[in-house]
Amino acid sequence: MSSTASNTTAPENRLVIYSAIPAGLCPGVLDGFKARYPHIAIDFHGGISTDLHTRFLADIASRNPEVDLFWSSGMDLQMGLVRDGHALPYASAEARDLPKTAVYQDLAYATTAEPLVTLVNRERFDISMPAGSIGEIGTALRQDPARFRDAIACFDIPRNGVGFLALLYESRREKRFDEFLQALA
C-alpha cells in the first residue's frame, strides 16, 4: 500500500482508493475509516493489480492523477511507483506495530504477506498428504503425476502481478524450487 502524489485540486473531503482487493472483502477497514472520518467520502475503485497500475500510469501521463491511496498485492509494481517518485511520505503512528520490513521509508506499507496456498479437493485427494510448501508439493507431483493432471492452477503472471512476486519469493526461500518447477512441467 502506498500513498501517491494526488491532484492538488482534489477536495480534502474525498479519499480516492485504487485497490486490488474488492471492497466487499475489506468492509472492516472501510467501515473503520468511515467511523473515524465521517466527513471524508471514499471513492473506491477495485480491479486487478496490473490493470490498476496501467490506469495509474495513464493518470500520470495525462497529468490528472486523482488517487490518494493505492492498495495492491502487486508489490513489485507498487515499489516501482515508489522508486519513480509517485509516493508521498506518510509517517503513520500505527507503523510501530508493523514489522520493520513492512515499512519502506514511510512511503509504502505492507499490510499482509501473500502466501502461496494449497487448495485441496477432499473428494479427490488425501488431506493427510503434506503439501504446504513448494518442496512438498513438488514431491507429491513427482510421486503421482497422473493424480494431479488437469488439477493444478497457477497465477496468470501477465494478468496478476502478485503471481510473479509470490513465485519469485518462493524461488529464493525454497531450496527445492527448481525441483518443484520440473515436477510441475
N, C-alpha and C positions, 0 to 999 in steps of 0.2 A: 504494500500500500504506500502511496506517496502523495504528498500534496503537490499540486502543479501550479505553475505560473498561470494565473487566470486573467481573463479580460478585466481591465481596470474599471470598466463601466458596469460590471455586473453588480446587481444590488446586494447589499450586505444581509438581506433577509432571505437569501436563497442559497442553498448548497447544492451544487451540481456534482453528481457522482456518476462515474463510469465504472461498472462493476461486472466482473466475470462471474460473480456469484448472483444467482437470481434473487430478486427482492424477497420472494416467498421463502427463501432459505435463511434469511437473516433478519427476521422480524424483531428479535430481541435487541439487536444493535440499533436498528432504525427506530424502534419504539422508544428505546432508552434515550436516543438523541432527541427525539421529538419531545419527550417528557422534560428533558433538561433545558432544551432550547425551543420552547413552543412558538417563538416569534420567527423561527427560521424554517422556511419550506424546503422540502427535499425534492429535488428534480433527479430522479433515479433512472439511469439508462443501463440496462443489462445487455449482455452479449458474450460472445466467445472472445477470449483474451486477444487473439491475433486480430480479429475484426475491430475490437475496441482500440487497439494500438494503431491500426491503419486509420481509423476515424480520428484519433487524436492528432496524428501526424498531418492529416488533411486539415484539421482545425488550425494547426500551427502554420501550415503553408498558406492558408487563406487569411492569416493574421487575425483570426477570430476564435481564439481558444476560450472556452467558457467553463471547462471542467475545473472543479476545485479539488476533487479527490478522485484518484484513480486506484481502484481496488481490484487487483488482478492476481491470479495464480501464476501468470507468465513472468516470473521474477527476472528472467534473462531480459525480457522486453522492458520491464519496469526499470531495471538498473541501467539499461541503455538510455532511457529517457532521463534518468537522474544524472548520469555521466555527461549527457549532452546539454545539461543546464536547464531542463524543463521542470525541475522541482524547487520548491521554496522551502527553506528550513522551518521546522515547527518543533520546538522543544516541549514535547508532551510530558506532563507531570506523571502520567501513567507509565512512561517508558522505564521507570525504575523497577517496575515489576516484570519486565521482559528480560529474557537472556540477553547478554551483551551482543551476541551475534544476530539478534533480531532488530537491532537499531543501526542504521547506517547514517552517520553524521547528521542526525535529526532531519534527514531528507527522505528516508524510506524506512518503513516499519514492517516487519514480518508479523503477521497475525496468526499464522498457522504453519505447520510443517506439512507438506504434501506427500503422504506416503503412497507407495505403490500397494495396491490392495489385491489380495487373492479372494475372489468370489467363488464360492463352492456350491454347486448344484447337489444337494444332499441325496437326490434320487439317483444321480449318476456316479458320484464319487464317494469314496470312503473318507469321511471327515477326520479320521484319525491320522491320515497321511500328512506328515509335516510338509507344509508348502507355504510358509510365511515369508521366507527370504528368497532372493533371486537364486541363490545356490540350491535351496531345497526344491524350488520349482524346476530348475534345470535337471536335478536328479530325478524327479518324478517324470518329467518329459522323456528323459533317456530310458528310464525303466519300462515305460509302457507308452510308446509314441502313438499307437493306434487308438488308445483310450482318449487321447487329447485332440485327435484330428478333428478339425472343424468346431472345436470347443474353446478356442482361445481368442480373446480380443486384446487389442493393444491400442495405445493412443495413436491417433492420426496426427502426426507431428506437424505437418503444414497447417492444419486447422486448429490445433490446440497446443499452444506454446508450453504448457506445463508438462506435456509428454516428453519433450526433448529434455527439459530441465530435470525431470524425475529420472529418466534413463541416464543422463549424464551423472547425476548424483550417485545412482546405484553403481555405475561403472567405476567410480572412484572408491566407493565404500566396500563393495562386494568383491572379494578375491576371485570368486568363480564366475564373474560376469561373462567372460568370453565363452566359458562352457555353457552358460545359460543361452547365449545367442546361438551357439552351434546347435544345441538341443532344440531351440525354438525353430531354427531353419529346417 
